[in-house]
Amino acid sequence: IIRGDYYLKRARSNYVKIINFPSIRGSIFDRRGILIARDKPIFNIAVIPYQIKGKRKSLFEKLAEVAGVDKKIITINYQKNFQNVFSPVEVLTNVDKLKALKIKEVFEDNVLIRITPQRYYPFSYLYSHVLGYVKKAEVIYQDIKKYGYSPSQRVGVRGVERFYDQFLRGEDGVELIEVDSRGEVMGFLGKRSKKKGNDIYLTLDTRFQEIAYQSLGNFKGVIIVMDPHTGEIFSLVSKPSFDPNSFIEGKDVEYILKDKRKPLINRAIQARYPPGSIFKPVVAVAGLEEKVINPHTTFFCSGKFTLADTEFSCWSRHGQEDLYDALAHSCNIYFYNLGLRLKVERIAKWAKIFGLDKKTRIDLPFENKGLVPTRIWKRKVKKRGWYAGDTVNLSIGQGYIEITPIEVAVFISAFANQGYLVWPHLLKKIKESPFIPKRKLSLGLSKESIEVVREGLRQAVAREDGTAHLLSLLGLDIAGKTGTAQTRGKAHGWFAGFFPYQNPKYSVCVFLENGGSSYQAVKVTYQLLKKLKEENLI
C-alpha cells in the first residue's frame, strides 16, 4: 500500500471516504451446462446526499410524482440505505429500465441510475432446497465479519449458495475519494476493481429434477437419484418447496415462514423418519455376518407373533420363509425372530457400520444425522430400560430409530457397489477444475452376505408376490426394498433400490411423508423411472 499510514490518518479524520461497488456473483449450472442461478442487472435510482443538501424534501416529492410511488417509500429507502453523505443511496429499487431513463432525463444530475446485480433463480421451486438463496451480509454480519465480509455484500444463507459461498461471492470494488471538512470532494485517491465470483457446475440434471418434482405430485416427500459408485447426485427433490426468488424480492416471505407444511425444511437431509421395512436389509446383513442365520434359515409366519403378553403382527400370513422370501415379501415375523437372536447391541452395531447414526457429509449446510437407539441411549434419554419388545420393533425399523432419506440413498447404494459407503455430493466442477470426491469407505462385508441380500432385494421386484413387483414392468432390472413406517397419523411410504441389477448405474430413494403405504412410494417410483426411460435419460 502506497503511503498507507498517511491515508489511514486522513481516514480517521474523515478526510477519506470509501464507496463500495457490489461484485457479480458466480453463476450455477447443472451437469449439462443449463443455467440454474445467476445475477441479473436491476435498475435502481440513487441520490448522493451531499449533492442534494437543502433540496431533498422537494426532490423526493417530485421523484415520487414522476415515478408513481408513495413518497414514504422513497424516504424509508433513503433512511435504510444511507451510509455516508458521499456514497450513493438507493431510494427506488428494481425500476423498469424505460422508467429509470425517464427519471434520469427529468432529474438530470440530481439522481443516478445505479445498475446492481440481483440473484435470480430461473427454475424457482425446482431447485429451492439445493440452491438456497442469498441475502445481504448485514443480516448475519456479527457471525461472519471475521471471514472478511462487509455488511453490504451478499452472502449465501442456505443450500449450495451457502456451502460454496467462498467460491461464488467474488470481491466488491472500492473507490476512495478525498473530501474537505465541509464535505466537498477534493479528489480521487484510488480504486479496486470488482472481481466476479467463480461459476460452479453441479452433478444435478435439470430434466431428472423436473421429472422427480412432477412425480411427487401433491405428496410431501423426497426423491433422490444417485450414482451408487461415485455419490454424484442426479436429482434431489424435497416437497413442499418454495420460490427462492421470494426472499430476493421480499415477496410472500411471511407466508413461507408461517406455512404449516414447513417448506423451508430440506426433508432429504434435515428431517428424520422411522425407516420401517427398508431397514430390514441392514438387519439381514447383521444376521449373516454375525452367523446367527444363513440364507436358508427359516421361520414360520402365521401373521402373528407373541412376546410375553404382547402381540406383534405381520402384514400377511406367509407360512415358512427363508431369508430370500422374507426380503421379497417383507415378512415381519422373520425379522422379529432374527432381531431377538441378534439382540439390540448387534443390530445397533451394524446400523452404525452402515452410517445411520452419522451425517453423510453431503455438500449442503444443516444436515441432520440419524438416530440409532441402544440400551444406554434409552436409559439416558427415556429414563427406562430396554425391553425385548423394543428389539422386536427395531428389527423392522420401528420404535425409536430414525434416519434421513440421504442416509437411505447411501446405505442402499452399498448393496449396489459391493459393500462401500459413498460420499453423496452435488459439486461437479468449479470453473473448469473437476471436483474430486472423497474416497468411498469399505464396510468390510463378506461377498457372500452382500450377494444374499442383493438377491433378496432383486426378488422383491422380480417375483410376482414381491412387494415391489410393479417395477418389473419397466424392464430395468431393478432391485430394492419397500417400507411402510407406522407413525402418528398416516404411515410413511418408502422405496429404496438400484438398477440395473448386474451393473448398477443408479440408486434411488423415494420417501412419502404420511403417504399411506409403501405401495404409494412404489407407484411414484414407477412414474419417475417410466418417464426417465421414455426420455432415454436412463
C-alpha positions in Angstrom: 0.0 0.0 0.0 1.5 3.4 -1.0 1.7 5.8 1.9 -0.7 3.6 3.9 -0.1 5.4 7.2 -0.8 8.7 5.6 -4.2 7.7 4.2 -5.1 5.8 7.4 -4.6 9.0 9.4 -6.7 11.0 7.0 -9.4 8.4 7.0 -9.6 8.7 10.8 -10.0 12.5 10.4 -12.9 11.8 8.0 -11.0 13.1 5.0 -11.1 9.8 3.1 -14.4 8.2 2.2 -14.9 4.7 0.8 -17.6 3.9 -1.8 -18.4 0.2 -2.4 -19.4 -1.3 -5.7 -21.0 -4.8 -5.5 -19.4 -7.7 -7.3 -21.1 -10.1 -9.7 -21.7 -13.4 -8.1 -20.7 -16.6 -9.9 -23.4 -18.4 -11.8 -24.5 -22.0 -11.1 -25.1 -24.6 -13.8 -26.3 -28.2 -13.9 -24.2 -31.0 -15.2 -25.3 -30.3 -18.8 -24.5 -26.6 -18.6 -28.1 -25.4 -18.1 -28.1 -22.1 -16.1 -29.9 -22.6 -12.7 -28.8 -19.5 -10.8 -27.4 -16.2 -12.0 -27.1 -12.5 -11.3 -29.3 -10.2 -13.4 -28.9 -6.4 -13.6 -31.6 -4.3 -11.9 -32.0 -0.6 -12.3 -32.1 1.5 -9.1 -32.5 5.2 -8.7 -30.0 6.7 -6.2 -29.0 10.1 -4.9 -25.8 11.3 -3.3 -26.7 13.1 -0.1 -24.2 15.9 -0.2 -25.3 16.8 -3.7 -29.0 17.3 -2.6 -28.4 19.3 0.6 -31.2 21.8 1.1 -33.5 20.4 -1.6 -34.0 16.8 -0.5 -37.7 17.3 0.5 -38.8 18.9 -2.7 -36.7 16.5 -4.8 -38.3 13.4 -3.1 -41.8 14.9 -3.6 -41.3 15.4 -7.3 -39.5 12.0 -7.7 -42.5 10.3 -6.1 -44.8 12.0 -8.6 -42.7 11.1 -11.6 -42.1 7.5 -10.5 -45.7 7.0 -9.4 -44.9 5.8 -5.9 -45.7 7.0 -2.4 -43.1 9.5 -1.1 -42.9 7.4 2.1 -41.3 4.6 0.2 -38.5 6.9 -1.0 -38.0 8.3 2.5 -37.8 4.9 4.1 -35.4 3.6 1.5 -33.2 6.7 2.0 -33.1 6.1 5.7 -32.5 2.4 5.4 -29.7 2.6 2.8 -27.9 5.7 3.9 -24.1 5.0 4.6 -22.5 8.4 4.4 -23.0 11.7 2.6 -20.8 10.7 -0.3 -22.0 7.2 -1.1 -25.0 6.8 -3.4 -28.2 6.0 -1.6 -30.7 3.8 -3.4 -34.2 5.3 -3.0 -36.0 3.3 -5.7 -35.1 -0.3 -6.4 -35.8 -2.6 -9.3 -37.2 0.1 -11.5 -38.3 -0.7 -15.1 -35.4 0.3 -17.5 -37.5 2.8 -19.5 -38.9 4.4 -16.4 -35.4 4.7 -15.0 -34.2 6.5 -18.1 -37.2 8.9 -18.0 -36.4 9.7 -14.3 -32.8 10.4 -15.2 -34.0 12.7 -18.1 -36.2 14.7 -15.7 -33.8 15.0 -12.8 -30.5 15.1 -14.7 -27.5 15.2 -12.3 -29.7 15.1 -9.2 -30.1 11.4 -9.5 -28.1 8.4 -10.6 -29.1 5.2 -12.4 -27.3 2.5 -10.4 -27.2 -0.9 -12.1 -26.7 -3.5 -9.4 -26.7 -7.3 -9.5 -29.7 -9.2 -8.1 -29.8 -13.0 -7.7 -32.2 -14.8 -9.9 -33.3 -18.5 -9.9 -35.0 -19.3 -13.3 -36.4 -22.7 -12.1 -37.8 -21.3 -8.8 -39.4 -24.1 -6.9 -37.5 -26.9 -8.6 -34.1 -26.2 -7.1 -35.0 -24.3 -3.9 -33.6 -26.8 -1.3 -30.5 -27.5 -3.3 -29.6 -23.9 -4.2 -30.9 -21.9 -1.3 -30.7 -18.2 -1.7 -28.6 -15.1 -0.8 -29.1 -12.1 1.4 -27.1 -9.0 2.4 -24.4 -9.9 4.9 -25.8 -7.3 7.3 -28.5 -9.8 8.3 -25.9 -12.2 9.9 -22.9 -9.8 9.9 -21.9 -10.4 13.5 -21.4 -14.1 12.7 -19.4 -13.7 9.5 -17.5 -10.4 9.7 -14.4 -12.4 10.9 -14.4 -14.1 7.4 -13.9 -10.8 5.6 -17.4 -9.9 4.6 -18.7 -6.3 4.5 -22.3 -5.6 5.6 -23.3 -4.7 2.1 -22.0 -7.9 0.5 -24.4 -10.7 -0.5 -23.9 -14.0 1.2 -25.5 -17.4 0.7 -27.7 -18.3 3.6 -29.0 -21.8 2.5 -28.1 -24.6 0.2 -25.3 -24.6 -2.3 -25.2 -20.8 -2.2 -24.1 -21.0 1.4 -21.9 -24.1 1.2 -19.9 -22.8 -1.7 -20.2 -19.1 -0.9 -16.4 -18.6 -0.7 -16.1 -19.6 -4.4 -19.3 -17.8 -5.6 -19.2 -14.5 -3.9 -16.4 -12.6 -5.8 -14.9 -9.4 -4.5 -16.5 -6.0 -4.3 -15.0 -2.9 -5.9 -13.9 0.1 -3.9 -13.3 3.8 -4.7 -11.5 6.2 -2.3 -12.4 9.9 -2.5 -10.8 12.8 -0.6 -13.1 15.4 0.9 -12.5 18.6 3.0 -14.0 19.5 6.3 -17.1 21.0 4.6 -17.8 17.7 2.8 -16.7 18.9 -0.6 -15.0 16.4 -2.9 -11.3 17.3 -3.3 -10.0 14.5 -5.3 -9.9 10.8 -6.3 -7.4 8.7 -4.4 -7.7 5.3 -6.0 -9.8 2.3 -6.7 -10.0 -1.5 -6.6 -12.0 -3.1 -9.4 -14.7 -5.5 -8.6 -14.0 -9.2 -9.2 -16.6 -11.7 -10.4 -17.1 -14.9 -8.4 -16.4 -18.3 -9.8 -19.0 -20.2 -11.8 -19.8 -23.7 -10.5 -21.3 -26.8 -12.1 -23.4 -29.3 -10.2 -23.9 -33.0 -10.7 -27.7 -32.5 -11.0 -29.6 -32.9 -14.2 -32.4 -30.4 -14.7 -34.6 -32.9 -16.6 -34.1 -35.5 -13.9 -35.0 -32.8 -11.4 -38.2 -31.8 -13.3 -39.4 -35.3 -13.6 -38.7 -36.1 -10.0 -40.6 -32.9 -8.9 -43.6 -33.8 -11.1 -43.6 -37.5 -10.0 -44.1 -36.5 -6.3 -47.2 -34.7 -7.3 -49.1 -33.4 -4.2 -47.2 -35.7 -1.8 -44.9 -34.3 0.9 -41.6 -36.2 0.5 -38.3 -36.7 -1.2 -36.8 -38.2 -4.3 -33.1 -38.8 -4.6 -31.4 -40.4 -7.7 -27.6 -41.0 -7.3 -24.7 -42.8 -8.8 -24.1 -45.7 -6.3 -20.3 -45.8 -7.2 -19.3 -42.2 -7.1 -22.0 -40.5 -5.0 -22.9 -38.0 -7.7 -26.5 -36.9 -7.3 -28.6 -36.6 -10.4 -31.7 -35.4 -8.6 -32.6 -34.3 -5.1 -36.1 -33.0 -4.6 -37.9 -32.2 -1.4 -41.6 -31.2 -1.2 -43.2 -28.9 -0.3 -40.9 -26.4 -1.9 -40.7 -22.7 -2.1 -39.6 -20.0 -4.5 -36.2 -18.6 -3.5 -36.8 -15.5 -5.6 -39.4 -14.5 -3.0 -36.5 -13.9 -0.5 -34.6 -11.9 -3.1 -37.5 -9.7 -3.9 -39.0 -9.6 -0.4 -42.4 -11.0 -1.6 -44.5 -13.6 0.3 -41.7 -14.2 2.8 -44.0 -14.1 5.8 -46.4 -16.6 4.1 -43.5 -19.0 3.5 -42.2 -18.7 7.1 -45.7 -19.3 8.6 -46.6 -22.2 6.2 -47.5 -25.2 8.4 -46.2 -27.6 5.8 -42.7 -26.2 6.6 -41.5 -25.8 3.0 -38.1 -24.4 4.1 -37.1 -27.8 5.6 -35.0 -29.9 3.2 -36.6 -33.2 4.0 -33.8 -35.1 2.2 -31.1 -34.1 4.7 -32.7 -32.4 7.6 -35.8 -34.5 8.6 -35.5 -37.9 10.3 -38.1 -40.6 9.9 -38.6 -44.2 11.0 -37.4 -46.3 8.2 -39.8 -49.2 8.6 -39.0 -52.2 6.4 -36.3 -50.6 4.3 -34.2 -51.2 7.5 -34.5 -55.0 7.0 -31.5 -55.4 4.6 -29.3 -54.0 7.4 -30.7 -56.5 9.9 -30.3 -59.3 7.3 -26.6 -58.4 6.9 -26.2 -58.3 10.7 -27.7 -61.8 10.9 -25.4 -63.2 8.2 -22.2 -61.5 9.3 -22.8 -62.5 13.0 -23.7 -66.0 11.8 -26.9 -66.3 13.7 -28.6 -67.3 10.5 -27.7 -68.5 7.0 -29.7 -67.8 3.8 -31.8 -70.9 4.2 -32.7 -70.4 7.9 -36.5 -70.4 8.1 -39.1 -69.1 10.4 -42.9 -69.7 10.2 -45.1 -66.7 9.7 -48.7 -67.2 10.9 -49.3 -63.5 10.7 -49.0 -63.0 14.4 -46.1 -63.1 16.9 -46.5 -63.2 20.6 -43.9 -61.9 23.1 -44.9 -62.2 26.7 -48.3 -60.6 26.8 -47.8 -58.5 23.7 -48.9 -59.5 20.2 -47.0 -58.2 17.1 -48.3 -58.6 13.6 -47.2 -59.2 10.0 -49.0 -57.6 7.2 -49.8 -61.0 5.7 -49.6 -64.8 6.6 -46.6 -66.0 4.7 -46.0 -69.5 6.1 -42.5 -70.9 6.1 -40.0 -68.3 4.9 -36.2 -68.3 4.4 -34.2 -65.0 4.1 -34.8 -64.6 0.4 -38.6 -65.0 0.9 -38.5 -62.6 3.9 -36.9 -59.9 1.9 -39.1 -60.4 -1.1 -42.3 -60.5 1.0 -41.1 -58.0 3.7 -42.1 -60.6 6.3 -42.2 -59.0 9.8 -42.3 -62.4 11.7 -39.0 -63.5 10.1 -37.3 -60.3 11.3 -38.8 -60.4 14.7 -37.2 -63.7 15.2 -33.9 -62.6 13.7 -33.9 -59.4 15.8 -34.3 -61.4 19.0 -31.4 -63.7 18.1 -29.2 -60.7 17.3 -30.3 -58.5 20.3 -30.2 -54.7 20.2 -26.4 -54.5 20.6 -25.6 -56.2 17.3 -28.4 -54.6 15.4 -27.2 -51.2 16.5 -23.6 -52.1 15.7 -24.4 -52.9 12.1 -26.8 -49.9 11.7 -23.8 -47.7 12.8 -21.5 -49.5 10.4 -23.9 -48.5 7.6 -23.6 -44.9 8.8 -27.1 -44.5 10.0 -26.0 -42.5 13.1 -23.7 -40.1 11.2 -24.0 -37.3 8.8 -23.3 -38.4 5.2 -21.2 -35.1 4.7 -23.2 -34.1 1.7 -22.2 -30.7 0.5 -25.2 -28.9 1.9 -25.5 -27.0 5.2 -27.6 -28.0 8.2 -27.6 -31.8 7.5 -29.1 -33.8 10.3 -27.9 -37.3 11.4 -29.9 -40.4 12.1 -30.7 -41.9 15.5 -29.8 -45.5 16.2 -31.2 -46.4 19.7 -29.3 -48.5 22.2 -29.8 -49.6 25.8 -27.5 -46.8 27.0 -29.3 -44.2 24.9 -32.8 -45.3 26.2 -31.7 -45.3 29.8 -30.1 -41.8 29.4 -32.8 -40.2 27.3 -36.0 -42.1 28.1 -35.0 -42.9 31.7 -36.2 -46.5 31.2 -34.6 -49.9 30.5 -34.5 -51.6 27.1 -37.1 -54.4 26.6 -37.3 -57.3 24.2 -40.3 -55.6 22.6 -38.0 -52.7 21.8 -35.7 -55.1 19.9 -38.7 -56.6 18.1 -39.7 -53.1 16.9 -36.2 -52.1 16.0 -35.8 -55.3 13.9 -38.4 -54.0 11.4 -37.3 -50.3 11.5 -39.9 -49.1 14.0 -39.7 -47.8 17.6 -37.0 -45.2 18.3 -34.9 -45.5 15.2 -35.0 -42.5 12.8 -32.9 -41.8 9.7 -32.8 -39.3 6.9 -33.6 -40.0 3.2 -30.0 -39.2 2.1 -28.7 -41.8 4.6 -31.1 -44.3 3.0 -29.7 -43.4 -0.5 -26.2 -44.1 0.7 -26.8 -47.3 2.5 -28.9 -48.9 -0.3 -26.0 -47.9 -2.6 -23.7 -50.2 -0.6 -25.7 -53.2 -2.0 -25.2 -51.9 -5.5 -21.5 -51.2 -5.3 -20.4 -54.4 -3.4 -20.2 -53.0 0.1 -19.0 -49.4 0.1 -20.3 -46.2 1.6 -20.0 -43.4 -0.9 -19.9 -39.7 -0.2 -23.0 -38.1 -1.8 -22.2 -34.8 -3.4 -23.6 -32.1 -5.7 -20.4 -30.3 -6.9 -19.2 -31.3 -10.4 -16.6 -28.6 -11.0 -15.5 -25.1 -10.2 -14.9 -23.2 -13.4 -13.0 -25.8 -15.4 -11.5 -27.6 -12.4 -13.2 -31.0 -11.9 -14.2 -31.8 -8.3 -12.6 -34.9 -6.8 -14.8 -36.5 -4.2 -13.6 -38.2 -1.1 -12.8 -41.9 -1.4 -15.6 -44.4 -0.6 -15.4 -46.4 2.6 -15.4 -50.2 2.7 -17.9 -51.7 5.1 -15.8 -54.9 5.4 -18.7 -57.2 4.4 -18.2 -60.7 3.1 -19.1 -61.0 -0.6 -21.5 -63.9 0.3 -23.6 -61.7 2.7 -23.8 -58.9 0.1 -24.9 -61.3 -2.7 -27.5 -62.9 -0.5 -29.2 -59.6 0.4 -28.8 -58.4 -3.2 -30.7 -61.4 -4.4 -33.4 -60.9 -1.8 -33.8 -57.3 -3.0 -34.0 -58.5 -6.6 -36.7 -61.0 -5.7 -38.8 -58.2 -4.1 -39.2 -56.8 -7.6 -38.9 -59.9 -9.9 -41.3 -62.2 -8.1 -45.0 -61.8 -8.7 -45.6 -61.9 -5.0 -42.7 -59.4 -4.3 -43.7 -56.1 -2.6 -42.3 -54.0 -5.4 -43.3 -56.3 -8.4 -44.9 -53.3 -10.2 -41.4 -52.1 -11.0 -40.6 -55.2 -13.0 -42.9 -53.9 -15.8 -40.3 -51.2 -16.5 -37.7 -53.8 -17.8 -34.9 -52.0 -15.9 -33.8 -55.0 -13.8 -34.4 -53.2 -10.5 -33.6 -54.5 -7.1 -35.0 -52.8 -4.0 -36.9 -52.7 -0.7 -40.2 -51.3 0.3 -41.1 -49.9 3.7 -44.3 -48.8 5.4 -43.3 -46.9 8.6 -46.0 -46.5 11.2 -46.2 -43.1 12.8 -48.8 -40.8 14.2 -51.4 -40.2 11.5 -51.0 -41.9 8.2 -48.0 -44.1 7.7 -44.9 -43.0 5.7 -44.1 -44.8 2.5 -40.6 -45.8 1.3 -38.9 -47.4 -1.6 -35.1 -47.7 -1.9 -33.3 -49.6 -4.7 -30.8 -49.7 -7.5 -30.6 -50.8 -11.2 -29.6 -52.5 -13.4 -29.0 -55.4 -11.1 -25.9 -56.8 -12.7 -24.2 -53.5 -13.3 -25.9 -50.8 -11.2 -25.7 -47.2 -12.6 -28.4 -45.6 -10.4 -29.7 -45.9 -6.8 -33.0 -44.3 -5.9 -34.7 -43.3 -2.7 -38.4 -42.3 -2.7 -40.0 -41.2 0.5 -43.6 -40.1 1.0 -44.3 -38.3 4.3 -47.6 -39.6 5.6 -48.1 -41.1 2.1 -50.1 -44.0 3.5 -48.1 -47.1 2.5 -45.0 -48.3 0.6 -47.3 -49.1 -2.4 -47.8 -45.4 -2.9 -44.0 -45.0 -2.9 -43.6 -47.8 -5.4 -46.2 -46.1 -7.7 -44.3 -42.8 -7.5 -41.0 -44.7 -8.2 -42.7 -46.3 -11.2 -43.9 -43.0 -12.6 -40.4 -41.5 -12.1 -38.4 -44.3 -13.8 -41.0 -44.7 -16.6 -40.7 -41.1 -17.6 -36.9 -41.1 -17.3 -36.8 -44.2 -19.5 -39.2 -42.8 -22.1 -36.9 -39.8 -22.5 -33.8 -42.0 -22.8 -32.3 -40.5 -19.7 -31.5 -43.8 -18.0 
